[in-house]
């Protein structure tokens, strides 16, 4: 399998206390993405982390 065939449809998104949103990373499975989001969330910062799936049209949709 080469890089062009790897699918990473799950995103971890961070929202800071000013409302700015950033993509933290892309992951192959929801479980993997959720694990990262949970570990970042437990650090005690004011940021909000969540998981979204990229839709077939390329846009992120909350799952």
Backbone as a ProteinNet text record, in pm:
[ID]
protein_1_A
[PRIMARY]
XXXXXXXXXXXXXXXXXXXXXXXXXXXXXXXXXXXXXXXXXXXXXXXXXXXXXXXXXXXXXXX
[TERTIARY]
85.5	0	89.9	62	139.5	60.6	124.3	60.6	-68	-81.8	-201.7	-324.5	-306.5	-421.4	-459.9	-384.5	-415	-526.7	-629.5	-742.4	-741.3	-746.1	-749.3	-870.4	-989.6	-1112.1	-1150.6	-1081	-1119	-1027.8	-1087.4	-1013.6	-1028.9	-924.3	-934.9	-926.6	-1025.6	-1035.7	-1019.9	-948.3	-931.3	-991.3	-1066.6	-1118.4	-1061.6	-995.3	-937.3	-1041.4	-1000.2	-1095.9	-1135.4	-1075.5	-1116.6	-1209.5	-1242	-1331.3	-1262.4	-1128.8	-1054.5	-1045	-1065.5	-1062.5	-942.1	-879.9	-761.3	-771.2	-722.1	-714.1	-586.7	-601	-487.5	-422.8	-504.8	-450.8	-560.2	-516.7	-607.9	-572.6	-676.4	-656.8	-740.4	-697.7	-763.5	-893.5	-900	-1020.3	-1072.4	-1201.4	-1260.4	-1201.2	-1177.3	-1121.4	-984.8	-902.7	-770.3	-782.7	-870	-891.2	-947.6	-1042.5	-1102.8	-1000.4	-911.6	-806.9	-717.2	-680.8	-598.7	-675.1	-800.3	-881.9	-897.4	-922.8	-938.3	-809	-695.5	-567.9	-535.4	-568.4	-545.5	-641	-763.9	-866	-831.6	-766.7	-736	-617.3	-552.4	-437.7	-479.1	-608.2	-658.5	-654.6	-628.7	-631.2	-775	-796.4	-931.4	-980.4	-895.2	-935.8	-1036	-1117.4	-1216.3	-1169.9	-1174.4	-1133.5	-1250.4	-1265.7	-1368.1	-1323.9	-1399.5	-1369.7	-1476.1	-1431.8	-1521.6	-1475.7	-1568.4	-1535.8	-1544.9	-1447.9	-1451.1	-1550.8	-1643.9	-1743.9	-1687.4	-1765.6	-1722.1	-1690.8	-1754.7	-1729.7	-1608.5	-1540.7	-1420.4	-1442.9	-1568.7	-1596.1	-1611.6	-1580.5	-1592.3	-1736.5	-1783.6	-1918.7	-1909.9	-1968.6	-1966.2	-2038.7	-1974.9	-2033.1	-2092.2
-117.3	0	123.4	219.3	342.5	456	572.3	684.4	731.8	716.6	766.4	680.2	559.2	473.2	470.1	536.6	538.7	639.5	595.4	681.5	716.6	845.4	893.9	985.2	924.5	1003.6	1068.7	1036.6	1088.3	1201.6	1313.6	1432.3	1454.7	1506.3	1561.7	1713.4	1783	1927.6	1988	2101.1	2173.7	2312.6	2355.1	2491	2559.5	2673.6	2744.1	2834	2901.1	2982.1	3110.9	3138.1	3251	3207.9	3078.3	3026.8	2984.2	2993.2	2950.8	2798.9	2741.1	2594.8	2553.6	2442	2391.1	2240.2	2188.7	2044	1996.4	1907.1	1852.5	1739.6	1652.3	1539.9	1462.4	1372.9	1283.8	1140.6	1055.9	919	821.3	696.6	592.3	545	543.7	493.7	596.3	586	675.2	649.3	522.8	488.5	553.9	551.3	613.8	765.1	828.4	972.6	1008.7	929.9	957.4	943	846.4	826.3	950.4	1005.1	1126.4	1244.6	1262	1372.4	1362.9	1242.5	1222.9	1253.6	1210.7	1235.6	1384	1455.9	1600.6	1672.2	1624.9	1686.1	1674	1565.6	1543.3	1624.8	1698.9	1781.4	1903.5	1934	2040.5	2179.7	2192.1	2323.2	2361.3	2486.4	2534.1	2498.2	2437.9	2402.9	2288.9	2286.3	2181.7	2094.6	1962.6	1869.8	1780.3	1750.5	1657	1588	1485	1402.2	1426.5	1442	1454.3	1358.1	1318.2	1234	1319	1302.9	1372.1	1299.5	1373.1	1314.2	1282.3	1219.4	1182.1	1304.7	1416.4	1538.5	1616	1560.9	1624.1	1718.3	1743.5	1831.7	1751.5	1814.3	1747.7	1754.8	1643.9	1636.9	1573.1	1635.9	1580.8	1447.7	1349.5	1214.9	1184.8
0	0	0	-86.4	-86.6	-23	-7.7	61.8	-4	-134.1	-201.4	-175.2	-120.5	-93.8	54	139.7	282.5	307.8	377.9	408.7	556.6	585.4	723.3	738.8	750.9	749.3	882.1	990.5	1121.6	1164.1	1202.7	1244.3	1393.5	1455.2	1590.3	1573.2	1625.4	1614.9	1754.2	1759.8	1886.1	1869.7	1969.6	1972.4	2095.1	2074.6	2188.6	2254	2361.5	2436.8	2363.2	2246.7	2163.5	2049.3	2044	1941.6	1812.8	1808	1690	1687	1568.8	1553.3	1469.9	1510.3	1443.2	1429.1	1317.4	1299.6	1368.3	1464.1	1538.2	1459.7	1399.1	1324.4	1255	1166.4	1093.9	1129.9	1142.6	1190.3	1109.9	1109.9	1031.5	1094.8	1228.1	1295.3	1394.5	1421.7	1519.9	1657.9	1690.3	1821.4	1841.7	1739.5	1747.4	1767.7	1690.5	1702.2	1839.4	1888.1	2018.3	2130.5	2118.9	2218.5	2226.8	2112.7	2109.3	2168.5	2127.4	2178.9	2330.5	2380.1	2524.3	2598.8	2543.1	2611.7	2613.6	2508.2	2506.7	2601.5	2607.7	2693.1	2841.7	2880.8	3022.1	3071.1	2983.4	3024.5	3104.9	3106.9	3191.9	3132.1	3002.8	2938.9	2909	2871.8	2844.7	2704.4	2622.5	2487.4	2488.6	2384.9	2365.9	2249.5	2265.6	2160.7	2123.8	1995	1951.2	1823.1	1786.4	1669.7	1563.2	1438.9	1324.3	1216	1132	1016.4	890.5	802.7	675.3	585.7	527.7	440.1	302.6	219.2	84.8	-0.1	30.4	-46.1	6.2	109	161.8	277.6	312.9	425.1	552.4	664.3	793.4	841.1	893.3	947.9	1085.2	1186.3	1320.5	1320.2	1380.7	1382.5	1516.8
[MASK]
+++++++++++++++++++++++++++++++++++++++++++++++++++++++++++++++

